[in-house]
Amino acid sequence: MEEEIYRQSKSKIEDYETIVGRSYIEELKILGDRLSGKIIQNINSTYVGGGVAEILSHLVPLFNQLGVDARWNVIQGSDKFFEVTKKFHNALHGKDEKISPEEFSLFLEINQRNLNELNFFGDILFVHDPQPVALIAKKDEIGRKWVWRCHIDVSNPNQEVWDFLRGFIHDYDAVAFSSPSFSRQIPVSQFLISPSIDPLSDKNKEIPPEAIDSVLAKYGLGQDKPMIVQVSRFDYLKDPIGVINAFERVKRNIDCQLVLAGGTASDDPESEKVLNEVMERAAGNPDIHILLIPPGSDIEINALQRAATIIMQKSLKEGFGLTVSEALWKRKPVIAGAVGGIPLQIQHRFTGLLCYSIEGAVYALRQLLTNPEYAGWLGENGRQHVKQNFLITRQLRDYLLMFLSLYYPGDVVQL
């Protein structure tokens, strides 16, 4: 049987006034009032690990503060099920995955088990990503409003997997994508809603210098040389080996250090394998630090990002890549792969630098390490870009408007 999770936010909705203004907060309260009496039931595959769980952990309590009854449940699945859904994830990003008929059958079997065991109590069922997508089969029995939230870049998916999932997606009342480029030709209302960061969370709030020093001491890191940092789940698509290759080439001429910090997720069985390969590749180089950060270590991540000279996110494929917005909010220069939702966050040479290869990453690193004034200018521009576009208050507003539109299909809702 599923578990329900209710989290108390450390921040009050009024606390965001100093960042976005009073009128914005008042608008959120008005929209929340219009959804009074409706239950929003979020369903995904894990409470911890990865961007989806992190975003929900902040959104759910803020919805409730606005008077919207938002709740959060997870589906249950075996290790084999999550191995299959990881293949789905990679295939939707365009990787040539071979998925057998037995694996498709296992996906359906586990979803059927959750259909039988999950308590569907929401007026709006807000289903996140492919793992629970087949729960839409319950719609014929219970009705209500159903929204599928796709956090993955499906602009060039493996056609077999997309065709399989599309059979379920077409039955939803609406689909929300993170970027215009992810949109697909489907006979369902589509919403373009980018993810966001919470500027008042432990991961993003201002912290004193002594807190940063304490974290660096904990992990044996010094500040005697420039620090290049990538924070992300250990995943082939985040290209940690490529980051190491770029770093080693830069270090031949510029003394610096590299920190790869991240964790694993319960619905990503591949991450342990990637971590082991990264540690093996980095072995013997005292200037490469591989840090396995446990869930809930937001202050540690905050401190590492603030201590960084440059932050990288050299993804080969990406859903959105919120670590970019986290870094830009902290006024850090960012070098990132031009994939997924990253180009929405980085306007090349204005709010950061985009790269398309290891050679491009090497060039960008050398440019920023030798020109700290330009690096600082990029970081300041990035901070303002995030403030305007990628804060949690904006995502709250977009979701509230989307939910309301389900009940007023003839109206125009401006997001």
C-alpha positions as a printed Julia matrix, in Angstrom:
415×3 Matrix{Float64}:
   0.0    0.0     0.0
   1.22   3.49   -0.82
   2.47   5.96    1.74
   1.26   9.53    1.94
   3.78  12.23    2.61
   3.08  15.61    4.15
   6.07  17.87    4.56
   6.29  21.09    6.51
   8.0   23.8     4.48
  10.65  25.79    6.28
   9.51  28.84    4.32
   6.18  30.62    4.38
   4.67  31.87    1.14
   4.96  35.43    2.47
   8.74  34.98    2.79
   9.05  35.2    -1.0
   7.68  38.76   -1.05
  11.14  40.25   -0.68
  12.21  38.44   -3.88
   9.18  38.62   -6.21
   7.04  41.38   -4.68
   3.76  41.5    -2.76
   1.49  41.63   -5.82
   2.88  38.32   -7.1
   2.16  36.61   -3.78
  -1.35  38.08   -3.71
  -1.99  36.69   -7.19
  -0.91  33.22   -6.04
  -3.36  33.43   -3.12
  -6.21  34.42   -5.43
  -5.47  31.5    -7.76
  -5.23  29.16   -4.77
  -8.66  30.3    -3.55
 -10.16  29.38   -6.92
  -8.94  25.79   -6.43
 -10.29  25.55   -2.9
 -11.95  22.19   -2.28
  -9.95  20.36   -4.96
  -7.35  17.72   -4.06
  -4.19  17.57   -6.18
  -2.69  14.09   -5.93
   0.93  13.95   -7.15
   2.18  10.49   -8.1
   5.77   9.61   -9.0
   8.25   6.82   -8.35
  10.4    8.03   -5.44
  10.41  10.43   -2.49
  14.19  11.01   -2.64
  16.85  11.34   -5.32
  16.57  13.27   -8.56
  15.01  16.56   -9.54
  11.34  15.49   -9.57
  11.35  14.44   -5.92
  13.26  17.56   -4.93
  10.82  19.89   -6.67
   7.78  18.13   -5.2
   9.22  18.33   -1.7
   9.08  22.12   -1.97
   5.95  22.55   -4.1
   3.58  20.36   -2.1
   3.79  22.31    1.19
   3.6   25.66   -0.62
   0.44  24.55   -2.43
  -1.07  23.73    0.93
  -0.13  27.14    2.3
  -2.11  28.66   -0.58
  -5.16  26.66    0.48
  -4.75  23.99   -2.2
  -4.97  20.45   -0.82
  -1.89  18.94   -2.49
  -0.63  15.48   -1.55
   2.11  13.18   -2.76
   2.22   9.42   -3.27
   4.74   7.07   -4.83
   4.26   3.84   -6.73
   5.95   0.63   -5.62
   8.19  -1.36   -7.93
  10.84  -4.06   -7.99
  14.5   -3.52   -8.88
  13.8   -5.13  -12.25
  10.95  -2.7   -12.86
  13.22   0.28  -12.25
  15.86  -1.24  -14.53
  13.22  -1.3   -17.26
  12.06   2.26  -16.58
  15.69   3.43  -16.65
  15.87   1.94  -20.14
  12.68   3.85  -20.97
  14.31   7.03  -19.64
  17.41   6.56  -21.79
  15.34   5.59  -24.84
  13.17   8.69  -24.55
  16.37  10.73  -24.55
  17.21   9.06  -27.88
  19.51   6.24  -26.8
  19.28   3.01  -28.78
  17.96   0.75  -26.03
  16.77  -2.79  -26.7
  13.64  -3.5   -24.69
  12.21  -6.98  -24.85
   8.51  -7.95  -24.93
   9.01  -9.4   -21.44
  10.23  -6.02  -20.17
   7.23  -4.22  -21.63
   5.04  -6.83  -19.96
   6.78  -6.31  -16.62
   6.14  -2.57  -16.88
   2.43  -3.24  -17.4
   2.35  -5.82  -14.62
   3.82  -3.48  -12.01
   1.54  -0.64  -13.07
  -1.43  -2.99  -12.78
  -0.34  -3.93   -9.27
  -0.21  -0.25   -8.33
  -3.61   0.29   -9.94
  -4.97  -2.32   -7.55
  -3.18  -1.05   -4.43
  -2.97   2.73   -4.78
  -5.67   4.9    -3.24
  -6.85   7.31   -5.94
  -8.44  10.15   -3.98
  -7.43  13.25   -5.97
  -9.74  15.46   -7.96
  -6.7   16.04  -10.17
  -4.28  13.15  -10.63
  -0.89  14.69  -11.4
   1.3   11.85  -12.7
   5.04  12.45  -13.12
   7.21  10.8   -15.79
   6.98   7.36  -17.45
   7.14   5.05  -14.42
   3.47   5.54  -13.37
   2.07   6.68  -16.74
  -0.11   3.56  -17.17
  -2.13   4.47  -14.06
  -4.34   6.4   -16.48
  -6.19   3.09  -16.96
  -8.04   4.02  -13.74
  -9.68   6.98  -15.5
 -12.42   4.89  -17.08
 -13.48   3.72  -13.62
 -13.17   6.87  -11.52
 -13.16   9.75  -14.01
 -11.66  13.0   -12.62
  -8.93  15.12  -14.2
  -5.61  13.59  -15.21
  -2.36  15.41  -16.08
   0.88  13.77  -17.18
   4.02  15.74  -16.31
   6.97  14.88  -18.56
  10.31  15.97  -17.05
  12.3   14.26  -19.84
  13.58  15.61  -23.16
  11.4   13.67  -25.62
  12.3   15.77  -28.66
  13.99  12.81  -30.37
  12.8    9.64  -28.62
  13.26   5.99  -29.45
  10.14   5.5   -31.54
   9.19   2.07  -30.15
   9.17   3.31  -26.55
   7.41   6.57  -27.44
   4.72   4.71  -29.37
   4.2    2.39  -26.4
   3.84   5.28  -23.94
   1.76   7.38  -26.33
  -1.04   4.86  -26.02
  -1.39   5.95  -22.38
  -0.54   9.64  -22.84
  -3.42  10.17  -25.29
  -5.92   9.36  -22.54
  -4.76  12.21  -20.25
  -6.63  15.5   -20.11
  -3.4   17.49  -20.38
   0.37  17.04  -20.67
   3.01  19.43  -19.28
   6.46  19.67  -20.85
   9.51  21.53  -19.52
  10.63  23.16  -22.77
   9.04  24.11  -26.11
  11.48  21.79  -27.88
  10.1   18.8   -25.93
   6.56  19.26  -27.26
   5.1   16.42  -29.36
   2.25  16.04  -31.82
  -0.42  14.58  -29.55
  -4.22  15.11  -29.39
  -4.02  16.4   -25.82
  -3.82  19.93  -24.4
  -0.18  20.83  -23.82
   1.39  23.2   -21.28
   4.97  24.42  -21.33
   6.06  24.76  -17.71
   9.74  24.91  -16.84
  10.92  23.52  -13.49
  12.23  25.88  -10.83
  14.44  26.31   -7.8
  13.39  27.39   -4.33
  15.57  30.4    -3.46
  14.81  30.02    0.27
  15.61  26.31    0.51
  18.69  25.0     2.28
  20.24  24.33   -1.11
  19.86  27.88   -2.39
  19.62  30.28    0.57
  22.49  32.52    1.59
  24.87  30.82    4.05
  27.73  32.36    6.05
  31.39  31.84    5.05
  32.03  29.69    8.13
  29.37  27.21    6.97
  31.14  26.93    3.62
  34.52  26.44    5.32
  33.05  23.72    7.53
  31.77  21.73    4.54
  35.04  22.06    2.69
  36.91  20.81    5.76
  34.48  17.9     6.08
  35.34  16.7     2.58
  39.04  17.55    2.74
  38.83  20.33    0.16
  41.09  23.36    0.11
  40.63  26.76   -1.52
  44.25  27.2    -2.49
  43.47  26.7    -6.19
  40.43  27.28   -8.44
  37.68  24.73   -7.92
  35.6   23.34  -10.8
  32.43  21.68   -9.51
  29.75  19.5   -11.09
  26.81  18.51   -8.89
  24.57  15.84  -10.38
  23.33  12.31   -9.99
  25.93   9.77  -11.12
  24.53   9.01  -14.55
  26.14   8.35  -17.94
  24.01  11.13  -19.43
  25.64  13.65  -17.06
  29.0   12.69  -18.64
  31.2   12.68  -15.51
  33.99  10.9   -17.4
  33.89  13.63  -20.04
  34.21  16.26  -17.3
  37.31  14.49  -15.96
  38.81  14.34  -19.46
  38.24  18.08  -19.97
  39.64  18.9   -16.53
  42.84  16.92  -17.08
  43.54  18.78  -20.32
  43.0   22.17  -18.68
  45.16  21.26  -15.68
  48.21  20.78  -17.9
  48.49  24.57  -18.1
  46.32  25.91  -15.24
  46.56  24.57  -11.7
  43.03  23.77  -10.52
  40.95  21.07   -8.85
  37.77  19.18   -9.77
  34.88  18.14   -7.55
  32.23  15.72   -8.82
  29.53  15.61   -6.18
  26.26  13.76   -6.36
  24.14  10.9    -5.18
  22.1    7.98   -6.35
  18.34   7.52   -6.68
  16.19   4.57   -5.64
  14.57   4.47   -9.1
  17.95   4.54  -10.93
  19.78   1.23  -10.44
  22.46   2.26  -12.96
  23.85   5.04  -10.77
  25.97   2.76   -8.53
  27.72   1.38  -11.6
  28.44   4.87  -12.91
  29.81   5.97   -9.53
  32.22   3.03   -9.44
  33.47   3.77  -12.96
  34.02   7.43  -12.11
  35.96   6.57   -8.95
  38.13   4.15  -10.91
  38.79   6.76  -13.62
  39.75   9.41  -11.02
  41.94   7.11   -8.93
  45.46   8.4    -8.39
  44.75  12.05   -9.15
  44.79  14.03   -5.87
  43.1   17.02   -7.53
  39.98  15.08   -8.48
  37.51  14.67   -5.63
  34.54  12.29   -5.99
  31.93  12.96   -3.32
  28.93  10.73   -2.7
  26.42  13.09   -1.13
  23.54  11.41    0.73
  19.93  12.6     0.31
  19.08  15.65    2.38
  22.58  17.14    2.22
  21.33  20.42    0.81
  23.57  22.66    2.92
  26.6   20.69    1.75
  25.6   21.1    -1.9
  24.92  24.8    -1.34
  28.37  25.24    0.21
  30.13  23.35   -2.59
  28.41  25.45   -5.24
  29.24  28.69   -3.43
  32.88  27.62   -3.02
  33.18  26.84   -6.72
  35.11  29.02   -9.12
  33.21  27.49  -12.07
  30.24  25.14  -12.1
  29.78  22.61  -14.89
  26.81  20.58  -16.09
  28.25  18.8   -19.1
  25.17  16.71  -19.8
  24.88  14.68  -22.99
  21.1   14.54  -22.56
  19.05  16.4   -20.0
  15.5   16.86  -18.83
  15.99  20.39  -17.6
  19.15  20.5   -15.49
  18.15  22.62  -12.51
  21.69  22.55  -11.12
  22.32  25.23  -13.75
  19.73  27.57  -12.22
  21.04  26.73   -8.74
  24.51  27.84   -9.8
  23.34  30.95  -11.63
  21.27  32.0    -8.63
  24.52  31.95   -6.65
  26.13  34.22   -9.28
  28.45  31.46  -10.5
  29.73  31.2   -14.09
  28.4   28.0   -15.63
  29.62  25.81  -18.48
  26.99  23.32  -19.62
  25.98  21.03  -22.45
  23.58  22.59  -24.96
  20.93  19.93  -24.39
  17.45  19.59  -22.9
  16.3   22.63  -20.95
  19.81  24.01  -20.4
  19.68  26.48  -23.34
  16.6   28.06  -21.71
  18.75  28.81  -18.66
  21.99  29.7   -20.4
  21.98  32.36  -23.07
  25.38  31.65  -24.57
  28.02  34.23  -23.68
  25.48  36.27  -21.69
  24.34  34.12  -18.76
  26.87  31.32  -19.18
  28.71  29.24  -21.77
  27.29  26.32  -23.73
  29.52  23.53  -25.0
  29.02  20.74  -27.51
  32.11  18.6   -26.92
  35.03  17.94  -24.6
  37.09  20.34  -26.72
  34.43  23.02  -26.25
  34.41  22.45  -22.5
  38.21  22.77  -22.4
  38.09  26.07  -24.31
  35.35  27.45  -22.02
  37.21  26.42  -18.85
  40.4   28.1   -20.0
  38.49  31.24  -20.96
  36.82  31.61  -17.56
  39.81  30.58  -15.46
  41.97  33.22  -17.16
  39.3   35.95  -17.19
  37.63  36.14  -13.75
  36.04  39.52  -14.55
  34.12  38.01  -17.48
  33.23  35.0   -15.33
  31.75  37.3   -12.68
  29.78  39.23  -15.3
  28.23  35.99  -16.58
  27.29  34.98  -13.05
  25.58  38.28  -12.3
  23.59  38.14  -15.53
  22.63  34.56  -14.73
  21.29  35.54  -11.31
  18.9   38.05  -12.86
  17.8   35.57  -15.55
  16.89  32.98  -12.91
  15.05  35.57  -10.82
  12.82  36.4   -13.77
  12.18  32.88  -15.05
  13.1   29.94  -12.82
  11.96  30.55   -9.25
   9.4   28.35   -7.51
   6.81  31.14   -7.3
   6.61  31.18  -11.11
   6.16  27.4   -11.26
   3.44  27.57   -8.59
   1.59  30.13  -10.68
   1.91  28.07  -13.86
   0.62  24.92  -12.18
  -2.31  26.73  -10.56
  -3.34  28.18  -13.92
  -3.0   24.78  -15.59
  -5.17  23.09  -12.94
  -7.81  25.81  -13.25
  -7.85  25.46  -17.03
  -8.98  21.84  -16.65
 -12.27  23.15  -15.28
 -12.6   26.08  -17.7
 -11.66  24.55  -21.07
 -13.27  27.32  -23.08
 -11.24  30.1   -21.46
  -7.83  31.36  -22.47
  -5.31  30.91  -19.66
  -2.16  32.96  -20.09
   0.88  31.3   -18.49
